[in-house]
Amino acid sequence: MNDLYSLVEWSRWQFALTAMYHWLFVPLTLGLSVIVGIMETIYYRTRSPRWLATTKFWMTLFGINFAVGVATGIILEFEFGTNWSNYSWFVGDIFGAPLAIEGLFAFFMEATFVAIMFFGWKKVSAGFHLTATWLTAIGASISALWILVANAWMQYPVGMKFDPAQMRNVMDDFWAVALSPVAIHKFFHAVFDGWVLAGVFVCGVSAWLLMKNKRREMAIDSIRIGAWAGVVGMVLTLWTGDQSAVDVARVQPMKLAAMEGLYNGEQGQELVAFGILSPGHDRNDSGSDPFIWKMGIPYGLSILANHDPNTFVPGINDIIEGVSYTPEGERISTVSYADRITLGKKSHEALREFDRAMAAGDTAAMAKARADIKDTYRFFGYGYFSEPDEALPPVGVTFYAFRIMVMAGGYLLLFLLVALWSIYRRQKMWDNRLWQWIAILSIPVVYICSQAGWVTAEVGRQPWIIQDLMPTRAAISDIPAGSVMLTFWIFAAVFTALLVAEMAIMIKQINKKEEE
């Protein structure tokens, strides 16, 4: 059992390491490709050498980031086969489809037109080059779409059925998978997050150029476009975040409860704006407060989750016990975690019965077992647990990651609005050394914000790799834990080296003397 625990934990840590490093590059690719497209469009309309130089400058930084992002992304996809082979078998027909589309169509599209972006300036017409730049940006977003469709299916599995003869899930409705509201909202949230990150990145790098008195006109023009892209992205990120919160409340209520450190819900539930969790608090500690200190927004969580200030939002204990309430205050029963575990074990036993009946050629017994599996399959994953507490996510990590994301996002919105105000009110704040340092230091803040959002989404759904159907302990490959531990440290070294190399190359490019 200890070996199994070690293997699961190291496999999770390795995948988290790869995903978080990869996510350092993806949002900047999504956002900077759009900003470069806007800049080249201005150049195409004006044919100004200044805008040509500006476009090429940011295009070079985009290319550096794009190349490193591809390297980490390829490793990430390979890990599904090396570390999570049981998962890949269980859902290969479904999970593999959007990844195949991403590789065959979107990534091919990116790779084709990014070459024209960088090497086609004097080989194709200005209009064709501009088209290639925008198609690269569109290709990057389409690539993100299919990857996030796959991820969203793990959070909200739809459009499939379980085939006991193959002991795996098979897709029976492609469009239900592709157009899942969870997938659509995750996609737009990620893309607009990329606009924010790239906007702040452009403002920060431009502030550095102003501080060093380099490329002054280009820096001011870039701040204008970067701030606009960031503000528009932030507004749209807030809107899609609101839609995602409704999705989470509907299909992953335990994640929402963990995000709020909420153990016992109520109608008109407040939203914790700031708070410090009580260390070691257990859900069974009914007499103790889960918070050392908190500041709440009245009715905030009910509004966030249901767009109704009077609705009931269940806490961790309510979900485990299968308790909820109507808007009128009437108590209703849902399926408790104890019952889900019982039903999950019945589903496992029915699957074993089907296997035995298939081996014996007993079609009647196979039909009965298949019907039993169908009746209980939605709780199949709970059959791997012995106690309800095994199905709880890490509350502390989820709670604090969500607040880091929200607080950093609030700061970034203020920063971007001030940057726009400064430019259009001609206050010349960009020449203020304090503002320049704030802009530069906002770059790590926006990366922290983006990473915190990813941590909230992924840690909050633990212990599931597929919500309600497969926990991580059932998804791993049968390999030695020591091998995973070794490759974890190898990947950590390689990814860190790639990140350092990218930063060094970018800094060299940024500090390069302006071409005459």
Secondary structure, DSSP 8 states (H G I E B T S, - for coil): -HHHHHHHHHHHHHHHHHHHHHHHHHHHHHHHHHHHHHHHHHHHHH--HHHHHHHHHHHHHHHHHHHHHHHHHHHHHHHHHHT-HHHHHHHHHHHHHHHHHIIIIIHHHHHHHHHHHHH-TTTS-HHHHHHHHHHHHHHHHHHHHHHHHHHHHHHS--SEEEETTTTEEEES-HHHHHT-HHHHHHHHHHHHHHHHHHHHHHHHHHHHHHHTT-SHHHHHHHHHHHHHHHHHHHHHHHHHHHHHHHHHHHH-HHHHHHHHT-SS-EET--EEEEEEE-TT--TT-TTS-SEEEEEEETTHHHHHHHS-TT-EE--HHHHHHTEEE-TTS-EEE---HHHHHHHHHHHHHHHHHHHHHHHHT-HHHHHHHHHHHHHHGGGGGGGG-SSGGGG---HHHHHHHHHHHHHHHHHHHHHHHHHHHHHHTT--GGG-HHHHHHHHHHHHHHHHHHHHHHHHHHHTTTTEEETTTEEGGGT--S--HHHHHHHHHHHHHHHHHHHHHHHHHHHHHHTS----
